[in-house]
Amino acid sequence: MAPWSLDTLLLCFGGGIVGAALGGLFSFGICGLIVLAGCFVILNGGSEFLLMQVGLGPLFGPHTGGFAAGVAAVAYAAGVKKNLASGTGKDILSPLVGTSWDVLLVGGIFAVIGHMLLQLLVRIPLINSADCIALSVVGTACLARLLFCKELPWGNITSIREHGFLGTNDGALSWVPWMAQPGRLIVFSFGVGLLSAAMAMGTKNVLDPMVVEGTVSATGAFVVPLIFAWGIAAISLFGLELGTGEVQKFPVWHCQAILAALAFLLFNSLFLAAIVGVLAGLLQELVARMMWNHGSTHIDPPAGAIAVGTLVLNLAHGFIK
């Protein structure tokens, strides 16, 4: 698909409307399903379209209708229209189809902005060593916060002064409080790192011979191992969407999954991938404290950590080479 064609922009717009109607987190789960299905297609020697153009592309990628559209739309619904039942711009769980037509329209517009931002980011030297999809997700969320709630990326100054920039008010401000305890976070993230690296290793072993045969492109053979566990982690977040109380306390682990997979693909070490998983978990908690805790809207901690972590890993690999 030509990235700047009118058809592509219209498809982004439509996906963004649908993503906003579903709500940010539910649309992300759908994105994860599409990504995993696309991985299976490629593993069977099929087309890359479902993975690259739908699940990670303009149609329903995380930077368009598959997450970012819902994040921007809920910021508008809470900050401008005041027609959201929960009343908070951080509510990425609620579907927005019951708000108003202009809320859905904002979702469509921000999906187009997210797509266009990605096309620009991938052309900037050094920046394009980061995960530019994740960076676009963060960028559109910051823009929505500024436009609709008149807040900068770090959030409400009064809250920062009261509780400290990295403070959580004993967990009351925390993004995912059941993951914030360091010991629990470290052990879990270590396990995720090993699991994701194992999946990356297994899928890579399947795909490498297919590249030699010409059945699969080198790009597909890299992206599938990179994103496979990420897709599973994204789907698992339906637990957050559908559960209540103790049942809702699902881990958020797609950040650890993709960074651990990348570490394995770059450095071919299961142990290093596990360590990167731990660092990724700690990094996303740091991003949450810097950009989510004090804000009135959702700026995604995993996306921020993925963008920074990918940049660091790619630079480290380039330096070692």
Stockholm file with secondary structure:
# STOCKHOLM 1.0

chainA/1-321         MAPWSLDTLLLCFGGGIVGAALGGLFSFGICGLIVLAGCFVILNGGSEFLLMQVGLGPLFGPHTGGFAAGVAAVAYAAGVKKNLASGTGKDILSPLVGTSWDVLLVGGIFAVIGHMLLQLLVRIPLINSADCIALSVVGTACLARLLFCKELPWGNITSIREHGFLGTNDGALSWVPWMAQPGRLIVFSFGVGLLSAAMAMGTKNVLDPMVVEGTVSATGAFVVPLIFAWGIAAISLFGLELGTGEVQKFPVWHCQAILAALAFLLFNSLFLAAIVGVLAGLLQELVARMMWNHGSTHIDPPAGAIAVGTLVLNLAHGFIK
#=GR chainA/1-321 SS CCTTSHHHHHHHHHHHHHHHHHCHHHHHHHHHHHHHHHHHHHHTTCCSHIIIIIISSTTTCTTTTTTHHHHHHHHHIIIIICCCSSCCBTCCSSCCTTSCHHHHHHHHHHHHHHHHHHHHHTTSTTGGGSCHHHHHHHHHHHHHHHHHHCCCTTCCHHHHHHHCTTCCTTTTTCSSGGGCSHHHHHHHHHHHHHHHHHHHHHHHHHHHHHHHHTSSCHHHHHHHHHHHHHHHHHHHTHHHHHCCGGGGCCCCCHHHHHHHHHHHHHHCCHHHHHHHHHHHHHHHHHHIIIIITTCSBCCCHHHHHHHHHHHHHHHHHHHHC
#=GC SS_cons         CCTTSHHHHHHHHHHHHHHHHHCHHHHHHHHHHHHHHHHHHHHTTCCSHIIIIIISSTTTCTTTTTTHHHHHHHHHIIIIICCCSSCCBTCCSSCCTTSCHHHHHHHHHHHHHHHHHHHHHTTSTTGGGSCHHHHHHHHHHHHHHHHHHCCCTTCCHHHHHHHCTTCCTTTTTCSSGGGCSHHHHHHHHHHHHHHHHHHHHHHHHHHHHHHHHTSSCHHHHHHHHHHHHHHHHHHHTHHHHHCCGGGGCCCCCHHHHHHHHHHHHHHCCHHHHHHHHHHHHHHHHHHIIIIITTCSBCCCHHHHHHHHHHHHHHHHHHHHC
//
